[in-house]
Amino acid sequence: MLLGGLFFLQGIGVVGGSTMTGERLWVFIGLVMLLGGLAVLITGVRGRDRRS
């Protein structure tokens, strides 16, 4: 999730200093990574609650 957030911020130009800065492709890659990480986190938390 953290890397997805970083990639997203670089893609929209908030975080500079790399070739990813300002590239629209990294906005989409970052969003996919961020949402995928969030889905894994939610699934893991829900699974842990059911076992207890």
N, CA, C, O and CB atoms as a CASP TS submission, in Angstrom:
PFRMAT TS
TARGET T0000
AUTHOR 0000-0000-0000
METHOD Language model
MODEL 1
PARENT N/A
ATOM      1  N   MET     1       0.828  -1.182   0.000  1.00  0.00           N
ATOM      2  CA  MET     1       0.000   0.000   0.000  1.00  0.00           C
ATOM      3  C   MET     1       0.872   1.244   0.000  1.00  0.00           C
ATOM      4  O   MET     1       0.571   2.222  -0.685  1.00  0.00           O
ATOM      5  CB  MET     1      -0.942  -0.001   1.201  1.00  0.00           C
ATOM      6  N   LEU     2       1.947   1.205   0.766  1.00  0.00           N
ATOM      7  CA  LEU     2       2.811   2.381   0.852  1.00  0.00           C
ATOM      8  C   LEU     2       3.487   2.675  -0.483  1.00  0.00           C
ATOM      9  O   LEU     2       3.554   3.829  -0.908  1.00  0.00           O
ATOM     10  CB  LEU     2       3.865   2.184   1.938  1.00  0.00           C
ATOM     11  N   LEU     3       3.982   1.647  -1.134  1.00  0.00           N
ATOM     12  CA  LEU     3       4.610   1.858  -2.443  1.00  0.00           C
ATOM     13  C   LEU     3       3.586   2.320  -3.469  1.00  0.00           C
ATOM     14  O   LEU     3       3.893   3.160  -4.315  1.00  0.00           O
ATOM     15  CB  LEU     3       5.294   0.573  -2.926  1.00  0.00           C
ATOM     16  N   GLY     4       2.394   1.790  -3.403  1.00  0.00           N
ATOM     17  CA  GLY     4       1.334   2.242  -4.300  1.00  0.00           C
ATOM     18  C   GLY     4       1.036   3.719  -4.100  1.00  0.00           C
ATOM     19  O   GLY     4       0.849   4.460  -5.065  1.00  0.00           O
ATOM     20  N   GLY     5       0.994   4.139  -2.848  1.00  0.00           N
ATOM     21  CA  GLY     5       0.781   5.551  -2.553  1.00  0.00           C
ATOM     22  C   GLY     5       1.919   6.421  -3.065  1.00  0.00           C
ATOM     23  O   GLY     5       1.689   7.507  -3.596  1.00  0.00           O
ATOM     24  N   LEU     6       3.138   5.942  -2.904  1.00  0.00           N
ATOM     25  CA  LEU     6       4.295   6.679  -3.399  1.00  0.00           C
ATOM     26  C   LEU     6       4.273   6.777  -4.919  1.00  0.00           C
ATOM     27  O   LEU     6       4.510   7.849  -5.474  1.00  0.00           O
ATOM     28  CB  LEU     6       5.588   6.016  -2.932  1.00  0.00           C
ATOM     29  N   PHE     7       3.993   5.667  -5.595  1.00  0.00           N
ATOM     30  CA  PHE     7       3.927   5.679  -7.055  1.00  0.00           C
ATOM     31  C   PHE     7       2.845   6.639  -7.531  1.00  0.00           C
ATOM     32  O   PHE     7       3.047   7.378  -8.494  1.00  0.00           O
ATOM     33  CB  PHE     7       3.662   4.264  -7.598  1.00  0.00           C
ATOM     34  N   PHE     8       1.694   6.630  -6.856  1.00  0.00           N
ATOM     35  CA  PHE     8       0.599   7.531  -7.219  1.00  0.00           C
ATOM     36  C   PHE     8       1.030   8.992  -7.077  1.00  0.00           C
ATOM     37  O   PHE     8       0.808   9.807  -7.972  1.00  0.00           O
ATOM     38  CB  PHE     8      -0.639   7.254  -6.344  1.00  0.00           C
ATOM     39  N   LEU     9       1.646   9.307  -5.942  1.00  0.00           N
ATOM     40  CA  LEU     9       2.075  10.695  -5.714  1.00  0.00           C
ATOM     41  C   LEU     9       3.150  11.124  -6.707  1.00  0.00           C
ATOM     42  O   LEU     9       3.175  12.283  -7.122  1.00  0.00           O
ATOM     43  CB  LEU     9       2.596  10.860  -4.286  1.00  0.00           C
ATOM     44  N   GLN    10       4.025  10.224  -7.087  1.00  0.00           N
ATOM     45  CA  GLN    10       5.018  10.559  -8.098  1.00  0.00           C
ATOM     46  C   GLN    10       4.349  10.754  -9.448  1.00  0.00           C
ATOM     47  O   GLN    10       4.729  11.646 -10.206  1.00  0.00           O
ATOM     48  CB  GLN    10       6.091   9.470  -8.186  1.00  0.00           C
ATOM     49  N   GLY    11       3.375   9.942  -9.747  1.00  0.00           N
ATOM     50  CA  GLY    11       2.677  10.051 -11.019  1.00  0.00           C
ATOM     51  C   GLY    11       1.945  11.363 -11.183  1.00  0.00           C
ATOM     52  O   GLY    11       1.894  11.911 -12.284  1.00  0.00           O
ATOM     53  N   ILE    12       1.371  11.882 -10.094  1.00  0.00           N
ATOM     54  CA  ILE    12       0.662  13.159 -10.196  1.00  0.00           C
ATOM     55  C   ILE    12       1.585  14.347  -9.993  1.00  0.00           C
ATOM     56  O   ILE    12       1.150  15.494 -10.089  1.00  0.00           O
ATOM     57  CB  ILE    12      -0.460  13.213  -9.187  1.00  0.00           C
ATOM     58  N   GLY    13       2.853  14.083  -9.712  1.00  0.00           N
ATOM     59  CA  GLY    13       3.836  15.154  -9.630  1.00  0.00           C
ATOM     60  C   GLY    13       4.045  15.764  -8.268  1.00  0.00           C
ATOM     61  O   GLY    13       4.729  16.781  -8.156  1.00  0.00           O
ATOM     62  N   VAL    14       3.477  15.177  -7.220  1.00  0.00           N
ATOM     63  CA  VAL    14       3.642  15.704  -5.861  1.00  0.00           C
ATOM     64  C   VAL    14       5.030  15.390  -5.332  1.00  0.00           C
ATOM     65  O   VAL    14       5.667  16.236  -4.705  1.00  0.00           O
ATOM     66  CB  VAL    14       2.574  15.125  -4.919  1.00  0.00           C
ATOM     67  N   VAL    15       5.504  14.166  -5.585  1.00  0.00           N
ATOM     68  CA  VAL    15       6.833  13.743  -5.162  1.00  0.00           C
ATOM     69  C   VAL    15       7.726  13.756  -6.402  1.00  0.00           C
ATOM     70  O   VAL    15       7.433  13.092  -7.396  1.00  0.00           O
ATOM     71  CB  VAL    15       6.803  12.315  -4.481  1.00  0.00           C
ATOM     72  N   GLY    16       8.790  14.500  -6.335  1.00  0.00           N
ATOM     73  CA  GLY    16       9.679  14.607  -7.485  1.00  0.00           C
ATOM     74  C   GLY    16      10.959  13.825  -7.314  1.00  0.00           C
ATOM     75  O   GLY    16      11.153  13.125  -6.320  1.00  0.00           O
ATOM     76  N   GLY    17      11.826  13.953  -8.295  1.00  0.00           N
ATOM     77  CA  GLY    17      13.152  13.377  -8.182  1.00  0.00           C
ATOM     78  C   GLY    17      13.367  12.055  -8.881  1.00  0.00           C
ATOM     79  O   GLY    17      14.384  11.401  -8.647  1.00  0.00           O
ATOM     80  N   SER    18      12.437  11.635  -9.739  1.00  0.00           N
ATOM     81  CA  SER    18      12.656  10.385 -10.463  1.00  0.00           C
ATOM     82  C   SER    18      12.052  10.507 -11.852  1.00  0.00           C
ATOM     83  O   SER    18      11.382  11.488 -12.176  1.00  0.00           O
ATOM     84  CB  SER    18      12.043   9.176  -9.700  1.00  0.00           C
ATOM     85  N   THR    19      12.303   9.492 -12.663  1.00  0.00           N
ATOM     86  CA  THR    19      11.724   9.493 -14.010  1.00  0.00           C
ATOM     87  C   THR    19      10.229   9.198 -13.978  1.00  0.00           C
ATOM     88  O   THR    19       9.543   9.368 -14.987  1.00  0.00           O
ATOM     89  CB  THR    19      12.435   8.468 -14.893  1.00  0.00           C
ATOM     90  N   MET    20       9.724   8.763 -12.844  1.00  0.00           N
ATOM     91  CA  MET    20       8.295   8.479 -12.703  1.00  0.00           C
ATOM     92  C   MET    20       7.485   9.756 -12.489  1.00  0.00           C
ATOM     93  O   MET    20       6.269   9.754 -12.679  1.00  0.00           O
ATOM     94  CB  MET    20       8.061   7.516 -11.540  1.00  0.00           C
ATOM     95  N   THR    21       8.139  10.834 -12.099  1.00  0.00           N
ATOM     96  CA  THR    21       7.445  12.066 -11.753  1.00  0.00           C
ATOM     97  C   THR    21       6.692  12.622 -12.952  1.00  0.00           C
ATOM     98  O   THR    21       7.264  12.840 -14.020  1.00  0.00           O
ATOM     99  CB  THR    21       8.431  13.103 -11.225  1.00  0.00           C
ATOM    100  N   GLY    22       5.413  12.843 -12.756  1.00  0.00           N
ATOM    101  CA  GLY    22       4.577  13.436 -13.783  1.00  0.00           C
ATOM    102  C   GLY    22       4.130  12.481 -14.873  1.00  0.00           C
ATOM    103  O   GLY    22       3.498  12.915 -15.836  1.00  0.00           O
ATOM    104  N   GLU    23       4.434  11.196 -14.759  1.00  0.00           N
ATOM    105  CA  GLU    23       4.031  10.213 -15.762  1.00  0.00           C
ATOM    106  C   GLU    23       2.691   9.600 -15.379  1.00  0.00           C
ATOM    107  O   GLU    23       2.543   9.022 -14.302  1.00  0.00           O
ATOM    108  CB  GLU    23       5.103   9.114 -15.915  1.00  0.00           C
ATOM    109  N   ARG    24       1.729   9.731 -16.264  1.00  0.00           N
ATOM    110  CA  ARG    24       0.369   9.277 -15.988  1.00  0.00           C
ATOM    111  C   ARG    24       0.292   7.764 -15.738  1.00  0.00           C
ATOM    112  O   ARG    24      -0.561   7.310 -14.974  1.00  0.00           O
ATOM    113  CB  ARG    24      -0.539   9.651 -17.146  1.00  0.00           C
ATOM    114  N   LEU    25       1.160   6.992 -16.364  1.00  0.00           N
ATOM    115  CA  LEU    25       1.167   5.543 -16.173  1.00  0.00           C
ATOM    116  C   LEU    25       1.314   5.189 -14.696  1.00  0.00           C
ATOM    117  O   LEU    25       0.654   4.269 -14.213  1.00  0.00           O
ATOM    118  CB  LEU    25       2.301   4.901 -16.985  1.00  0.00           C
ATOM    119  N   TRP    26       2.170   5.907 -13.979  1.00  0.00           N
ATOM    120  CA  TRP    26       2.429   5.595 -12.570  1.00  0.00           C
ATOM    121  C   TRP    26       1.256   5.964 -11.673  1.00  0.00           C
ATOM    122  O   TRP    26       1.137   5.438 -10.567  1.00  0.00           O
ATOM    123  CB  TRP    26       3.676   6.317 -12.096  1.00  0.00           C
ATOM    124  N   VAL    27       0.394   6.856 -12.133  1.00  0.00           N
ATOM    125  CA  VAL    27      -0.834   7.145 -11.378  1.00  0.00           C
ATOM    126  C   VAL    27      -1.688   5.880 -11.326  1.00  0.00           C
ATOM    127  O   VAL    27      -2.170   5.492 -10.261  1.00  0.00           O
ATOM    128  CB  VAL    27      -1.635   8.332 -12.028  1.00  0.00           C
ATOM    129  N   PHE    28      -1.870   5.244 -12.474  1.00  0.00           N
ATOM    130  CA  PHE    28      -2.708   4.050 -12.541  1.00  0.00           C
ATOM    131  C   PHE    28      -2.057   2.853 -11.839  1.00  0.00           C
ATOM    132  O   PHE    28      -2.732   2.109 -11.126  1.00  0.00           O
ATOM    133  CB  PHE    28      -3.000   3.701 -13.994  1.00  0.00           C
ATOM    134  N   ILE    29      -0.753   2.668 -12.039  1.00  0.00           N
ATOM    135  CA  ILE    29      -0.059   1.574 -11.363  1.00  0.00           C
ATOM    136  C   ILE    29      -0.138   1.764  -9.854  1.00  0.00           C
ATOM    137  O   ILE    29      -0.381   0.805  -9.122  1.00  0.00           O
ATOM    138  CB  ILE    29       1.415   1.492 -11.821  1.00  0.00           C
ATOM    139  N   GLY    30       0.063   2.980  -9.389  1.00  0.00           N
ATOM    140  CA  GLY    30      -0.015   3.270  -7.963  1.00  0.00           C
ATOM    141  C   GLY    30      -1.395   3.005  -7.392  1.00  0.00           C
ATOM    142  O   GLY    30      -1.520   2.448  -6.301  1.00  0.00           O
ATOM    143  N   LEU    31      -2.428   3.396  -8.116  1.00  0.00           N
ATOM    144  CA  LEU    31      -3.797   3.147  -7.643  1.00  0.00           C
ATOM    145  C   LEU    31      -4.092   1.658  -7.540  1.00  0.00           C
ATOM    146  O   LEU    31      -4.695   1.204  -6.567  1.00  0.00           O
ATOM    147  CB  LEU    31      -4.810   3.810  -8.574  1.00  0.00           C
ATOM    148  N   VAL    32      -3.665   0.896  -8.549  1.00  0.00           N
ATOM    149  CA  VAL    32      -3.895  -0.552  -8.524  1.00  0.00           C
ATOM    150  C   VAL    32      -3.177  -1.178  -7.329  1.00  0.00           C
ATOM    151  O   VAL    32      -3.751  -2.009  -6.625  1.00  0.00           O
ATOM    152  CB  VAL    32      -3.415  -1.206  -9.845  1.00  0.00           C
ATOM    153  N   MET    33      -1.931  -0.784  -7.102  1.00  0.00           N
ATOM    154  CA  MET    33      -1.169  -1.330  -5.968  1.00  0.00           C
ATOM    155  C   MET    33      -1.801  -0.924  -4.636  1.00  0.00           C
ATOM    156  O   MET    33      -1.900  -1.737  -3.717  1.00  0.00           O
ATOM    157  CB  MET    33       0.298  -0.851  -6.023  1.00  0.00           C
ATOM    158  N   LEU    34      -2.221   0.320  -4.537  1.00  0.00           N
ATOM    159  CA  LEU    34      -2.836   0.823  -3.311  1.00  0.00           C
ATOM    160  C   LEU    34      -4.141   0.088  -3.013  1.00  0.00           C
ATOM    161  O   LEU    34      -4.363  -0.354  -1.886  1.00  0.00           O
ATOM    162  CB  LEU    34      -3.093   2.332  -3.421  1.00  0.00           C
ATOM    163  N   LEU    35      -4.994  -0.042  -4.013  1.00  0.00           N
ATOM    164  CA  LEU    35      -6.273  -0.723  -3.811  1.00  0.00           C
ATOM    165  C   LEU    35      -6.082  -2.220  -3.569  1.00  0.00           C
ATOM    166  O   LEU    35      -6.809  -2.814  -2.772  1.00  0.00           O
ATOM    167  CB  LEU    35      -7.182  -0.504  -5.020  1.00  0.00           C
ATOM    168  N   GLY    36      -5.113  -2.832  -4.247  1.00  0.00           N
ATOM    169  CA  GLY    36      -4.817  -4.244  -4.011  1.00  0.00           C
ATOM    170  C   GLY    36      -4.329  -4.481  -2.598  1.00  0.00           C
ATOM    171  O   GLY    36      -4.748  -5.439  -1.949  1.00  0.00           O
ATOM    172  N   GLY    37      -3.449  -3.621  -2.112  1.00  0.00           N
ATOM    173  CA  GLY    37      -2.955  -3.736  -0.744  1.00  0.00           C
ATOM    174  C   GLY    37      -4.062  -3.543   0.281  1.00  0.00           C
ATOM    175  O   GLY    37      -4.105  -4.225   1.305  1.00  0.00           O
ATOM    176  N   LEU    38      -4.949  -2.610  -0.008  1.00  0.00           N
ATOM    177  CA  LEU    38      -6.078  -2.369   0.884  1.00  0.00           C
ATOM    178  C   LEU    38      -7.002  -3.581   0.927  1.00  0.00           C
ATOM    179  O   LEU    38      -7.496  -3.943   1.995  1.00  0.00           O
ATOM    180  CB  LEU    38      -6.856  -1.125   0.439  1.00  0.00           C
ATOM    181  N   ALA    39      -7.241  -4.209  -0.218  1.00  0.00           N
ATOM    182  CA  ALA    39      -8.090  -5.404  -0.271  1.00  0.00           C
ATOM    183  C   ALA    39      -7.459  -6.549   0.519  1.00  0.00           C
ATOM    184  O   ALA    39      -8.158  -7.258   1.243  1.00  0.00           O
ATOM    185  CB  ALA    39      -8.328  -5.835  -1.735  1.00  0.00           C
ATOM    186  N   VAL    40      -6.156  -6.734   0.388  1.00  0.00           N
ATOM    187  CA  VAL    40      -5.463  -7.790   1.144  1.00  0.00           C
ATOM    188  C   VAL    40      -5.550  -7.505   2.643  1.00  0.00           C
ATOM    189  O   VAL    40      -5.774  -8.418   3.437  1.00  0.00           O
ATOM    190  CB  VAL    40      -3.975  -7.901   0.700  1.00  0.00           C
ATOM    191  N   LEU    41      -5.374  -6.256   3.026  1.00  0.00           N
ATOM    192  CA  LEU    41      -5.450  -5.879   4.436  1.00  0.00           C
ATOM    193  C   LEU    41      -6.842  -6.141   5.000  1.00  0.00           C
ATOM    194  O   LEU    41      -6.975  -6.714   6.082  1.00  0.00           O
ATOM    195  CB  LEU    41      -5.080  -4.404   4.616  1.00  0.00           C
ATOM    196  N   ILE    42      -7.862  -5.735   4.288  1.00  0.00           N
ATOM    197  CA  ILE    42      -9.245  -5.934   4.756  1.00  0.00           C
ATOM    198  C   ILE    42      -9.563  -7.420   4.847  1.00  0.00           C
ATOM    199  O   ILE    42     -10.175  -7.862   5.820  1.00  0.00           O
ATOM    200  CB  ILE    42     -10.254  -5.232   3.812  1.00  0.00           C
ATOM    201  N   THR    43      -9.153  -8.199   3.842  1.00  0.00           N
ATOM    202  CA  THR    43      -9.393  -9.637   3.854  1.00  0.00           C
ATOM    203  C   THR    43      -8.689 -10.294   5.037  1.00  0.00           C
ATOM    204  O   THR    43      -9.259 -11.164   5.696  1.00  0.00           O
ATOM    205  CB  THR    43      -8.922 -10.268   2.539  1.00  0.00           C
ATOM    206  N   GLY    44      -7.471  -9.887   5.304  1.00  0.00           N
ATOM    207  CA  GLY    44      -6.729 -10.453   6.428  1.00  0.00           C
ATOM    208  C   GLY    44      -7.350 -10.125   7.766  1.00  0.00           C
ATOM    209  O   GLY    44      -7.401 -10.977   8.653  1.00  0.00           O
ATOM    210  N   VAL    45      -7.824  -8.900   7.924  1.00  0.00           N
ATOM    211  CA  VAL    45      -8.443  -8.500   9.189  1.00  0.00           C
ATOM    212  C   VAL    45      -9.765  -9.235   9.385  1.00  0.00           C
ATOM    213  O   VAL    45     -10.058  -9.700  10.486  1.00  0.00           O
ATOM    214  CB  VAL    45      -8.668  -6.971   9.229  1.00  0.00           C
ATOM    215  N   ARG    46     -10.557  -9.341   8.338  1.00  0.00           N
ATOM    216  CA  ARG    46     -11.827 -10.059   8.451  1.00  0.00           C
ATOM    217  C   ARG    46     -11.615 -11.531   8.748  1.00  0.00           C
ATOM    218  O   ARG    46     -12.354 -12.113   9.541  1.00  0.00           O
ATOM    219  CB  ARG    46     -12.637  -9.905   7.177  1.00  0.00           C
ATOM    220  N   GLY    47     -10.619 -12.141   8.125  1.00  0.00           N
ATOM    221  CA  GLY    47     -10.340 -13.560   8.361  1.00  0.00           C
ATOM    222  C   GLY    47      -9.888 -13.811   9.786  1.00  0.00           C
ATOM    223  O   GLY    47     -10.231 -14.831  10.384  1.00  0.00           O
ATOM    224  N   ARG    48      -9.120 -12.885  10.328  1.00  0.00           N
ATOM    225  CA  ARG    48      -8.632 -13.044  11.702  1.00  0.00           C
ATOM    226  C   ARG    48      -9.787 -12.909  12.701  1.00  0.00           C
ATOM    227  O   ARG    48      -9.805 -13.613  13.711  1.00  0.00           O
ATOM    228  CB  ARG    48      -7.529 -11.999  12.010  1.00  0.00           C
ATOM    229  N   ASP    49     -10.750 -12.018  12.439  1.00  0.00           N
ATOM    230  CA  ASP    49     -11.879 -11.844  13.347  1.00  0.00           C
ATOM    231  C   ASP    49     -12.774 -13.089  13.376  1.00  0.00           C
ATOM    232  O   ASP    49     -13.348 -13.411  14.416  1.00  0.00           O
ATOM    233  CB  ASP    49     -12.698 -10.617  12.937  1.00  0.00           C
ATOM    234  N   ARG    50     -12.894 -13.771  12.278  1.00  0.00           N
ATOM    235  CA  ARG    50     -13.766 -14.953  12.217  1.00  0.00           C
ATOM    236  C   ARG    50     -13.174 -16.135  12.977  1.00  0.00           C
ATOM    237  O   ARG    50     -13.914 -16.974  13.491  1.00  0.00           O
ATOM    238  CB  ARG    50     -14.016 -15.350  10.764  1.00  0.00           C
ATOM    239  N   ARG    51     -11.852 -16.208  13.052  1.00  0.00           N
ATOM    240  CA  ARG    51     -11.195 -17.340  13.725  1.00  0.00           C
ATOM    241  C   ARG    51     -11.268 -17.238  15.238  1.00  0.00           C
ATOM    242  O   ARG    51     -11.176 -18.256  15.925  1.00  0.00           O
ATOM    243  CB  ARG    51      -9.744 -17.431  13.297  1.00  0.00           C
ATOM    244  N   SER    52     -11.432 -16.033  15.778  1.00  0.00           N
ATOM    245  CA  SER    52     -11.403 -15.902  17.237  1.00  0.00           C
ATOM    246  C   SER    52     -12.741 -16.150  17.887  1.00  0.00           C
ATOM    247  O   SER    52     -12.857 -16.073  19.110  1.00  0.00           O
ATOM    248  CB  SER    52     -10.923 -14.545  17.617  1.00  0.00           C
TER
END
